[in-house]
Amino acid sequence: MNAAQRNRHASLLRASGFEDGPALTVQSTDGEIPQGRELSFAWLSGTVMTGLTSVLLMGAALYVSFQGQDTFSTAYKALQLAAPKLEQPFATDMTAKSSRIRPVAETRSDLETIEASIRQVVDGREILRNQPFIRLRATLATTATSLSADAPAYDPVAILNATRPLQAGALDLNADVYGTDVDGEVAVRQADMPLSTIPARTITDEIAADFVRGSAEATFYTEDAPPTLAYAALGPSLDALARDGGTVSPNGIAENVTVVPKTTLASAKGLGRTERFLTVREIGPLADTLIRNGFSRAQVSMVENTLANLIPAGGLPAGIRLRILYGPLTSDSNSLVPYRMSIYRPESMAGDPHIATVALSDNGQYVVGLQPDWVDFPHEDIEQINVGNLPTVYRSIWETGRKHDLDNDTIERIIGMFAYDIDMTKRISAGDTIEILETQDAPEAKPELLYVSLTLSGTKRQLYRFATQDGTVDFYDPDGETGKRFLNRRPLEGGGTLRSRFGYRIHPIFKTRKLHTGVDLAAPSGTPIYASGDGTIQYYRWQSGYGNKIEIQHVNGYETAYGHLSRFVDGLGVGSKVRQGQLIGYVGSTGQSTGPHLHFEILIHGNLVDPLSVKLPKDNVLAPQYREAFKQAMGQINDLLARDGSPTKVAAAKTP
């Protein structure tokens, strides 16, 4: 740029209001107001710090408002007084950001002792003796607390070990059960029937003649009973037919494994709060009641210390009422902890009903709290249901079992009984129930499980214990079939996370609509993969698209396939025989894959089916020769379940 151009530009700038001046300086004029070209580092630093402080304060406020409300202000929420008395108790959640009515479920928990007389063979002689049984009828837990926080992670393959048949214990479970109790033990002697005794006729001469002539309409009946149509006994198990060279027509009818109401739970983030109202009907240590309702032993100790000077001198009376508010300890917690517990006097006692309230503070201590807003207590125990808190079937069974002092082996066996028919990763519905019958614990013998039923979404499944002549004990449904399927639907450690179902979808790589021939179960790379059932490996190498792939041929036209493996197991190959639950490979992302997962397929006579919903044959069916004995044993168990029992002490309210 020449001098003329520079002068022209300078003239334009001056005409626009700009003027020549010295450069910016940090030297302020002493004793005078700083001019426009003078800078102050102190002023600049103060301005920047003020801006940063404002940003941090606003960020913290937003975090507390939208995400951190359960980890910040816990004590404030727990201790504050809500102003007016509610006209509609249990109707709204005062801590939530919605005024929608919450569902309320009755929390039934009946533990009873039933006395019955049984016949046993002891040292070669038959005796009658009294046998106490424990019957539990309970609502499945709708809140997962510290009771089940240490439960083992769900692993379908590990469940196989819990479903192995047992050996008969001290109680002959196929023995006769009588309706009248006996005093002590009574020996049973058998004698020949007198020759003068003539058995009553079971069929008429006319019906017998029709049967001999081969009448197609012949039925058996007594003179006093209606006709009963004959039926075909169920056939042998798949294993027995495979050994004998027989075949079974596969049942490829697709059906839902579990019926669950459609909900938006899958998209719910974090856990919400829920509240429980219960009555302690028996006097005993308060700690027992607290532990059964989700307090850890460390929390129980803090609560007892806090309540030491607030409990009446005579102790807590029977019939006290508890109101417990639960919430997550952290935003990513999978268990709820008691935020606040209030103790109220029985309804029949005069005076102020409120005895004391303890609340969880920000530093994890239980401190004395103010009485929350009053609500009228219901006559039955209930719980406000927060649909975002409903646990999986697996977690709920653990929570319910721990609450009623079932040992871990019993809980694992119960889960194993139903794991093949029920998707244990599904959430329960409010009101789902469990019923258990077992022998009473005794010094000489552990309790033995006799019967278990689960009612999920209105569908009831029952399993009865039965011992065969060789002493093997297993659990069978009313049709004489075990709950165990001969194929495992999720054959990898932990069961994986379902990422893609069977059916047509937009291919994640080619972006075209194609049939997805199996299910994708996501898991970390290297997760063990197991054989879904007994069979023979027929393919064991790389296949385009599938990457490292294994195919196993099972009996009766069933095949399974496993794709995208990171690597195979040494020592196996085409022709190798494997058993259900045997390690065959590891999760990977080989072939056409967008991430580590197992692509699992089931084929029936070459036809692809949905692994998660196809009806699979049972692994074991009770042999026909045991049908009558099983029917009798099932009737005896049903008789015990129908009897009136005496309540068993399960809760208490006495302070140490």
C-alpha positions in Angstrom: 0.0 0.0 0.0 1.5 3.4 -1.0 1.4 6.7 0.9 -1.6 8.0 -1.0 -3.6 5.0 -0.2 -2.7 5.1 3.4 -3.8 8.8 3.6 -7.1 7.9 2.0 -7.8 5.1 4.5 -6.8 7.3 7.4 -9.2 10.0 6.2 -12.0 7.5 6.0 -11.3 6.2 9.5 -11.3 9.8 11.0 -14.6 10.5 9.2 -16.0 7.5 10.8 -15.1 8.7 14.3 -11.7 6.9 14.8 -8.7 8.9 15.8 -5.0 8.3 16.3 -3.9 7.5 19.8 -1.2 5.8 21.8 -1.2 2.1 22.4 -2.9 0.4 25.4 -1.0 0.6 28.7 -1.1 -0.9 32.1 0.3 2.3 33.7 -2.6 4.1 35.4 -2.5 7.9 35.8 -1.7 8.5 39.4 -4.4 10.5 41.2 -6.7 10.7 38.1 -9.5 8.6 36.8 -8.0 5.9 34.4 -8.5 6.8 30.8 -9.9 4.5 28.0 -6.5 3.2 27.0 -5.4 2.2 30.5 -5.9 -1.4 31.8 -6.1 -2.6 35.4 -5.1 -6.2 36.1 -6.9 -6.2 39.4 -10.2 -5.2 37.7 -9.8 -7.7 35.0 -9.0 -10.6 37.4 -12.0 -9.7 39.5 -14.3 -9.7 36.5 -13.1 -13.1 35.3 -13.4 -14.6 38.8 -16.9 -13.3 39.2 -17.9 -14.9 35.9 -16.4 -18.3 36.8 -18.1 -18.2 40.2 -21.4 -17.5 38.6 -21.0 -20.3 36.2 -20.1 -22.8 38.9 -23.0 -21.7 41.1 -25.5 -22.0 38.3 -24.1 -25.4 37.2 -24.4 -26.7 40.8 -27.9 -25.5 41.1 -28.9 -27.1 37.8 -27.2 -30.4 38.7 -29.0 -30.5 42.0 -32.3 -29.7 40.4 -32.1 -32.3 37.6 -29.8 -35.0 38.6 -28.4 -34.7 42.1 -31.5 -34.3 44.2 -31.1 -37.8 45.7 -27.5 -37.3 46.7 -27.9 -33.6 47.7 -30.5 -32.3 50.1 -31.4 -35.8 51.3 -31.7 -34.6 54.9 -33.7 -31.6 54.0 -36.2 -33.7 52.0 -36.4 -36.2 54.8 -36.7 -33.8 57.7 -38.9 -31.0 56.3 -42.5 -30.7 57.3 -45.1 -30.8 54.6 -47.7 -28.2 55.3 -51.3 -29.5 55.1 -52.9 -32.8 56.0 -53.6 -34.8 52.8 -57.2 -35.4 51.9 -56.3 -38.4 49.8 -53.6 -40.5 51.6 -51.1 -42.3 49.4 -52.3 -40.4 46.3 -49.3 -38.4 45.3 -45.5 -38.4 45.6 -44.5 -35.1 47.2 -40.9 -35.5 46.1 -41.5 -36.3 42.5 -41.9 -33.9 39.6 -45.3 -35.2 38.7 -48.7 -35.3 40.4 -49.9 -38.6 38.8 -51.5 -41.0 41.2 -49.3 -43.8 42.3 -50.4 -47.4 42.4 -50.7 -48.9 45.8 -50.3 -52.7 46.4 -51.1 -54.8 49.5 -47.9 -56.5 50.7 -49.0 -59.9 51.9 -46.6 -61.9 54.0 -48.1 -65.0 55.7 -45.7 -67.5 57.3 -47.5 -70.4 59.0 -46.7 -73.7 60.6 -48.8 -76.7 59.7 -48.8 -79.9 61.7 -49.6 -83.2 60.0 -49.0 -86.9 60.6 -46.9 -88.8 58.1 -46.0 -92.4 57.6 -42.3 -93.2 57.3 -40.1 -96.3 57.0 -37.4 -96.2 59.7 -35.0 -99.1 60.1 -37.3 -101.4 58.2 -40.4 -100.6 60.2 -43.3 -98.2 59.4 -44.2 -95.5 61.9 -46.6 -92.6 62.1 -45.2 -89.3 63.6 -46.0 -85.7 63.6 -44.2 -83.5 61.1 -44.4 -79.7 61.1 -44.4 -77.9 57.7 -43.8 -74.2 57.0 -46.0 -72.5 54.4 -45.1 -69.1 53.0 -47.5 -67.0 51.0 -46.0 -63.7 50.1 -46.2 -60.9 47.6 -43.0 -60.6 45.6 -40.9 -57.7 46.7 -41.5 -54.6 44.6 -38.5 -52.8 46.1 -34.9 -54.0 45.9 -33.0 -53.1 49.1 -29.8 -53.9 50.8 -31.2 -57.4 51.6 -30.5 -58.5 48.1 -27.7 -56.1 47.2 -25.0 -58.9 47.5 -27.1 -61.5 45.5 -25.0 -63.1 42.8 -25.3 -61.7 39.3 -27.8 -63.4 37.1 -26.1 -66.2 35.2 -28.3 -68.7 33.3 -25.4 -71.2 33.0 -24.8 -71.2 36.7 -28.5 -71.9 37.3 -27.9 -75.3 35.6 -26.1 -76.5 38.8 -29.1 -75.4 40.9 -31.5 -77.6 38.9 -29.7 -80.9 39.2 -31.8 -83.6 40.8 -31.4 -84.2 44.5 -31.1 -87.3 46.6 -33.9 -88.1 49.0 -33.3 -86.7 52.5 -34.5 -87.8 55.9 -38.1 -87.3 55.0 -39.8 -89.9 52.7 -41.6 -87.3 50.6 -43.8 -89.9 49.0 -45.1 -91.2 52.3 -48.7 -91.0 53.3 -49.9 -87.8 55.0 -52.8 -88.2 57.4 -55.3 -85.6 58.5 -55.3 -86.4 62.2 -52.2 -85.7 64.4 -50.9 -88.6 66.5 -49.3 -88.5 70.0 -45.6 -89.4 69.6 -44.8 -92.2 67.1 -47.1 -95.1 66.3 -45.8 -98.3 64.7 -47.7 -99.6 61.6 -48.1 -103.3 61.1 -49.6 -105.0 58.0 -51.6 -108.2 58.0 -53.3 -110.3 55.4 -56.9 -109.4 54.7 -59.4 -112.0 56.0 -60.7 -114.5 53.4 -64.2 -113.5 54.3 -63.7 -109.9 53.1 -65.0 -109.4 49.6 -63.7 -106.2 47.8 -66.4 -103.9 46.4 -66.9 -104.0 42.7 -65.1 -101.2 40.7 -66.8 -101.8 37.4 -70.0 -103.4 36.3 -70.3 -106.7 34.4 -71.7 -104.9 31.4 -68.8 -102.5 31.2 -66.3 -105.3 31.5 -68.0 -107.2 28.7 -67.9 -104.0 26.5 -64.3 -103.7 27.2 -63.5 -107.3 26.3 -65.5 -106.9 23.0 -63.3 -103.8 22.2 -66.1 -101.3 22.3 -64.7 -97.9 21.3 -67.0 -96.2 23.7 -66.2 -98.3 26.7 -65.4 -96.3 29.8 -64.6 -97.3 33.4 -66.8 -96.1 36.2 -68.3 -97.3 39.4 -72.0 -97.5 40.1 -71.8 -94.4 42.3 -69.4 -92.3 40.1 -69.8 -90.7 36.7 -67.9 -92.1 33.7 -64.3 -91.0 33.2 -62.7 -91.0 29.7 -59.5 -92.8 29.3 -56.4 -90.8 28.4 -52.9 -91.6 27.0 -50.0 -91.4 29.4 -47.2 -89.0 28.6 -44.3 -90.5 26.7 -40.7 -90.9 27.9 -38.2 -88.2 28.1 -36.2 -87.0 25.2 -33.0 -88.5 26.7 -34.7 -91.9 27.0 -35.9 -91.8 23.4 -32.5 -90.8 22.2 -30.9 -93.7 23.9 -33.5 -96.1 22.5 -33.2 -94.7 19.0 -36.7 -93.3 19.0 -37.9 -90.0 17.7 -40.1 -87.2 19.0 -42.0 -84.8 16.9 -40.6 -81.4 17.9 -42.9 -78.8 19.1 -42.1 -75.6 17.2 -45.1 -73.6 18.4 -43.9 -70.1 19.3 -45.2 -68.7 22.6 -44.2 -65.9 24.9 -41.9 -66.9 27.7 -43.3 -64.3 30.0 -46.4 -62.1 29.8 -45.5 -58.6 31.0 -47.7 -55.5 30.6 -46.3 -53.1 28.1 -44.6 -50.2 29.9 -41.9 -47.6 29.5 -39.7 -49.1 32.3 -36.9 -49.8 29.9 -36.4 -46.2 29.3 -36.6 -45.1 32.9 -33.4 -43.6 34.2 -32.5 -44.1 37.8 -34.7 -45.1 40.7 -37.5 -43.1 42.3 -38.9 -43.1 45.8 -41.4 -45.4 47.3 -43.1 -45.6 50.7 -44.1 -48.6 52.8 -46.8 -48.8 55.6 -46.8 -51.8 57.9 -47.9 -53.0 61.3 -45.6 -55.0 63.6 -48.0 -57.4 65.3 -45.6 -59.2 67.7 -43.2 -58.1 70.4 -39.5 -58.8 69.8 -36.3 -57.0 68.8 -36.9 -54.0 66.6 -33.7 -54.8 64.7 -35.4 -58.0 63.2 -38.1 -55.9 61.7 -35.8 -53.3 60.3 -33.5 -55.9 58.7 -36.5 -57.5 57.0 -37.4 -54.1 55.6 -34.1 -53.2 54.0 -32.0 -51.7 56.8 -28.4 -53.0 56.9 -27.0 -54.1 60.3 -24.8 -51.0 60.4 -27.9 -48.8 59.7 -29.9 -50.7 62.4 -27.2 -49.9 64.9 -27.3 -46.2 64.0 -31.1 -46.2 64.3 -31.1 -47.9 67.7 -28.6 -45.4 69.0 -30.6 -42.5 67.7 -33.9 -43.8 69.2 -32.3 -44.7 72.6 -33.8 -41.7 74.4 -37.1 -41.5 72.3 -38.5 -45.0 73.0 -41.0 -45.1 75.9 -39.7 -46.5 79.2 -41.8 -49.7 78.9 -40.6 -50.4 75.4 -42.5 -50.5 72.2 -45.9 -52.1 72.4 -47.2 -54.8 70.0 -49.1 -53.4 67.0 -46.8 -50.4 66.4 -47.0 -49.0 62.9 -44.0 -48.1 60.7 -43.9 -45.7 57.8 -40.7 -46.1 55.8 -39.6 -43.9 52.9 -37.1 -45.5 50.4 -34.9 -43.9 47.8 -31.6 -44.4 46.0 -28.3 -43.7 47.8 -26.7 -42.5 44.6 -28.1 -41.5 41.1 -26.7 -44.8 39.6 -27.7 -47.1 42.5 -29.6 -50.3 41.8 -30.8 -50.6 45.4 -33.0 -48.5 47.6 -32.1 -47.5 51.2 -34.5 -46.2 53.9 -34.4 -42.4 53.8 -36.8 -41.9 56.7 -38.7 -44.1 59.2 -41.5 -43.0 61.5 -42.9 -45.1 64.4 -46.5 -44.7 65.5 -48.5 -46.1 68.4 -51.2 -48.7 67.8 -54.5 -47.3 66.7 -56.1 -48.4 69.9 -53.8 -46.4 72.2 -54.7 -42.9 73.3 -52.5 -39.9 73.0 -50.2 -38.6 70.3 -49.8 -41.4 67.8 -46.3 -40.3 66.7 -43.5 -41.8 68.7 -40.3 -40.9 66.8 -38.9 -40.3 63.3 -35.3 -40.9 62.1 -33.9 -39.7 58.8 -30.8 -40.2 56.8 -28.5 -37.2 56.6 -26.1 -36.2 53.9 -23.2 -37.7 55.7 -24.9 -41.2 55.9 -26.0 -41.0 59.6 -29.5 -41.5 60.9 -30.6 -38.5 62.9 -33.8 -37.5 64.7 -36.3 -36.1 62.3 -39.5 -34.1 62.3 -42.8 -36.0 62.0 -43.9 -36.1 58.3 -47.3 -35.0 57.1 -50.0 -37.2 58.7 -51.8 -39.8 56.7 -54.4 -42.3 57.8 -52.9 -45.7 58.1 -54.6 -48.6 56.2 -55.8 -51.7 58.0 -53.5 -53.9 55.8 -49.8 -53.5 55.0 -49.4 -51.6 51.8 -46.6 -50.1 49.7 -46.7 -47.2 47.2 -45.4 -48.6 44.0 -43.0 -46.5 42.0 -43.0 -48.2 38.6 -39.4 -47.2 38.0 -38.3 -49.2 41.1 -39.9 -52.6 40.2 -37.0 -55.1 40.2 -36.5 -58.0 37.9 -38.0 -61.4 38.7 -34.5 -62.6 39.6 -33.8 -59.8 42.1 -37.3 -59.9 43.5 -37.1 -63.6 44.4 -33.8 -62.9 46.1 -35.3 -60.0 48.0 -38.4 -61.9 49.1 -36.4 -65.0 50.1 -33.9 -63.0 52.2 -36.8 -61.2 53.9 -38.2 -64.6 55.0 -34.9 -66.1 56.0 -34.6 -68.6 53.2 -31.1 -69.9 52.8 -29.1 -69.1 49.6 -29.3 -72.7 48.3 -33.0 -72.7 48.5 -33.4 -69.4 46.8 -31.0 -70.5 44.0 -33.0 -73.7 43.5 -36.3 -71.9 43.3 -34.9 -69.6 40.6 -33.4 -72.6 38.8 -36.8 -74.3 38.8 -38.4 -71.6 36.8 -35.5 -70.1 34.8 -36.2 -72.1 31.7 -39.9 -71.0 31.4 -39.6 -67.4 32.7 -37.3 -64.6 31.6 -35.6 -63.7 34.9 -34.5 -60.3 33.5 -38.0 -59.1 33.1 -39.5 -56.8 35.7 -42.2 -58.1 38.0 -45.7 -56.6 38.1 -47.2 -55.2 41.3 -49.1 -58.0 43.0 -47.1 -61.0 41.7 -46.8 -63.7 44.4 -44.8 -66.7 45.6 -46.0 -69.7 47.7 -43.6 -72.2 49.3 -44.1 -75.3 51.4 -41.1 -76.9 53.2 -40.4 -79.0 56.2 -39.5 -77.2 59.4 -35.9 -76.8 60.3 -34.7 -79.3 62.9 -31.4 -80.1 64.5 -31.2 -83.5 62.8 -32.2 -82.3 59.3 -32.3 -79.2 57.2 -35.6 -78.0 55.8 -36.6 -79.7 52.6 -38.5 -77.9 49.9 -41.8 -79.6 48.9 -43.6 -77.2 46.7 -43.1 -73.8 45.0 -45.5 -71.7 42.9 -45.0 -68.4 41.2 -47.8 -66.2 40.0 -46.5 -63.6 37.5 -48.9 -61.3 35.6 -51.8 -63.6 36.5 -50.2 -66.8 35.2 -49.5 -69.4 37.9 -46.8 -72.0 37.7 -46.6 -74.9 40.2 -43.8 -77.4 40.9 -44.1 -80.4 43.2 -41.3 -82.4 44.8 -41.3 -86.2 44.0 -38.9 -89.0 44.6 -38.5 -92.0 42.3 -37.6 -95.5 43.5 -33.9 -94.9 42.9 -34.0 -92.1 45.5 -33.7 -89.3 42.9 -35.7 -86.2 43.8 -36.9 -83.6 41.3 -39.6 -81.0 40.9 -42.5 -81.6 38.4 -45.4 -79.5 37.3 -49.0 -81.0 37.5 -48.4 -82.7 34.1 -45.3 -84.6 35.4 -42.7 -82.4 33.6 -39.7 -80.7 35.2 -39.2 -77.0 34.7 -35.8 -77.6 33.0 -35.7 -77.3 29.2 -33.3 -79.4 27.1 -31.9 -76.2 25.5 -30.7 -73.0 27.3 -32.1 -69.8 25.6 -29.2 -67.5 26.7 -26.0 -69.7 26.7 -23.4 -67.3 27.9 -22.1 -66.2 31.3 -24.5 -63.6 32.8 -27.0 -64.2 30.0 -25.9 -61.1 28.1 -28.0 -58.0 27.3 -30.5 -58.4 24.5 -29.6 -56.0 21.7 -31.5 -57.3 18.7 -34.4 -59.7 18.5 -35.3 -62.3 16.0 -37.2 -61.0 12.9 -36.9 -58.4 10.2 -34.9 -55.3 10.9 -32.7 -52.7 9.3 -29.2 -54.2 9.1 -26.8 -52.1 11.1 -24.1 -52.4 8.5 -25.8 -52.7 5.1 -28.8 -50.4 6.1 -31.2 -52.7 4.3 -34.2 -54.6 5.6 -33.2 -58.2 6.3 -34.3 -61.1 8.4 -32.3 -61.3 11.7 -32.0 -65.1 12.0 -31.3 -65.2 15.8 -30.9 -62.9 18.8 -27.9 -60.7 19.7 -26.8 -61.0 23.3 -24.2 -58.3 24.1 -21.4 -59.0 26.6 -17.8 -57.9 27.1 -15.3 -59.5 24.7 -14.0 -62.7 26.2 -17.2 -63.6 28.1 -17.5 -67.5 28.2 -20.0 -69.1 25.9 -21.5 -72.5 26.7 -23.3 -75.3 24.8 -27.0 -74.7 24.9 -27.7 -78.4 25.3 -26.2 -81.8 24.8 -25.1 -82.5 21.3 -22.4 -83.0 18.7 -20.4 -80.2 17.0 -20.9 -80.2 13.3 -19.3 -76.8 12.3 -16.3 -75.2 14.0 -14.6 -72.6 11.9 -14.8 -69.2 10.2 -18.0 -68.4 8.1 -18.5 -65.2 6.2 -20.6 -62.7 8.1 -20.7 -64.9 11.2 -17.0 -64.7 11.8 -15.9 -67.6 14.1 -18.9 -69.8 14.2 -20.0 -73.0 16.0 -23.0 -75.2 15.1 -24.2 -78.0 17.4 -26.6 -80.8 16.4 -29.0 -81.9 19.1 -31.5 -84.8 19.2 -34.8 -84.8 17.3 -33.9 -82.3 14.7 -32.8 -79.4 16.9 -29.7 -77.3 16.1 -28.0 -74.3 17.7 -25.5 -71.8 16.2 -23.1 -69.4 17.8 -21.6 -66.5 15.9 -19.0 -63.7 16.1 -16.8 -65.6 18.6 -13.4 -64.1 19.5 -11.9 -67.6 19.7 -12.7 -71.2 20.2 -11.9 -73.6 23.0 -8.8 -75.8 22.5 -9.5 -79.5 22.2 -12.9 -79.2 20.5 -13.7 -79.6 16.8 -16.2 -81.1 14.4 -17.5 -84.4 15.8 -16.8 -83.5 19.5 -19.6 -84.3 21.8 -20.5 -81.6 24.3 -22.9 -81.4 27.3 -25.2 -78.6 28.3 -23.2 -75.9 30.0 -19.8 -77.0 28.6 -17.5 -74.1 27.6 -17.2 -73.9 23.8 -15.9 -70.4 23.0 -15.7 -66.7 24.0 -17.7 -63.6 23.0 -16.1 -61.5 20.3 -16.9 -59.2 17.3 -15.6 -61.2 14.4 -17.3 -61.1 11.0 -19.9 -58.5 10.2 -20.4 -57.1 13.7 -20.7 -53.7 15.2 -19.5 -54.7 18.7 -18.8 -57.7 21.0 -21.9 -59.9 21.3 -23.1 -63.5 20.8 -25.4 -64.1 17.8 -27.4 -67.2 18.9 -29.7 -69.2 16.6 -32.1 -72.2 17.1 -33.2 -74.3 14.1 -35.9 -77.1 14.2 -35.5 -79.4 11.2 -33.7 -76.7 9.4 -36.2 -74.0 10.1 -35.1 -70.9 12.0 -37.2 -70.0 15.1 -37.1 -67.3 17.8 -34.7 -68.6 20.5 -36.5 -66.5 23.2 -40.1 -67.5 22.5 -40.1 -70.9 20.8 -41.7 -73.6 23.0 -38.9 -76.0 23.8 -39.4 -79.6 25.0 -38.8 -80.4 28.7 -35.6 -82.0 29.6 -37.3 -84.7 31.8 -40.7 -86.2 31.9 -41.9 -88.4 34.7 -42.1 -92.1 33.5 -45.6 -93.5 33.2 -45.0 -96.0 36.0 -44.8 -93.1 38.5 -47.9 -91.3 37.4 -50.2 -92.7 40.0 -47.7 -92.2 42.9 -47.0 -88.7 41.7 -50.7 -87.9 41.5 -51.1 -89.1 45.1 -48.1 -87.1 46.4 -49.4 -84.0 44.6 -52.8 -84.5 46.3 -51.2 -84.7 49.7 -49.2 -81.5 49.2 -52.4 -79.8 48.0 -54.1 -81.0 51.2 -51.3 -79.5 53.3 -51.6 -76.2 51.4 -55.3 -76.0 52.1 -55.0 -76.6 55.8 -55.2 -73.9 58.4 -51.9 -73.2 60.1 -50.7 -71.3 63.1 -48.8 -68.0 62.5 -45.0 -68.3 62.6 -43.1 -65.5 64.3 -41.6 -63.4 61.6 -41.5 -59.8 62.9 -40.9 -58.1 66.2 -41.0 -54.7 67.9 -39.1 -54.9 71.2 -36.0 -52.8 71.7 -32.9 -54.4 73.2 
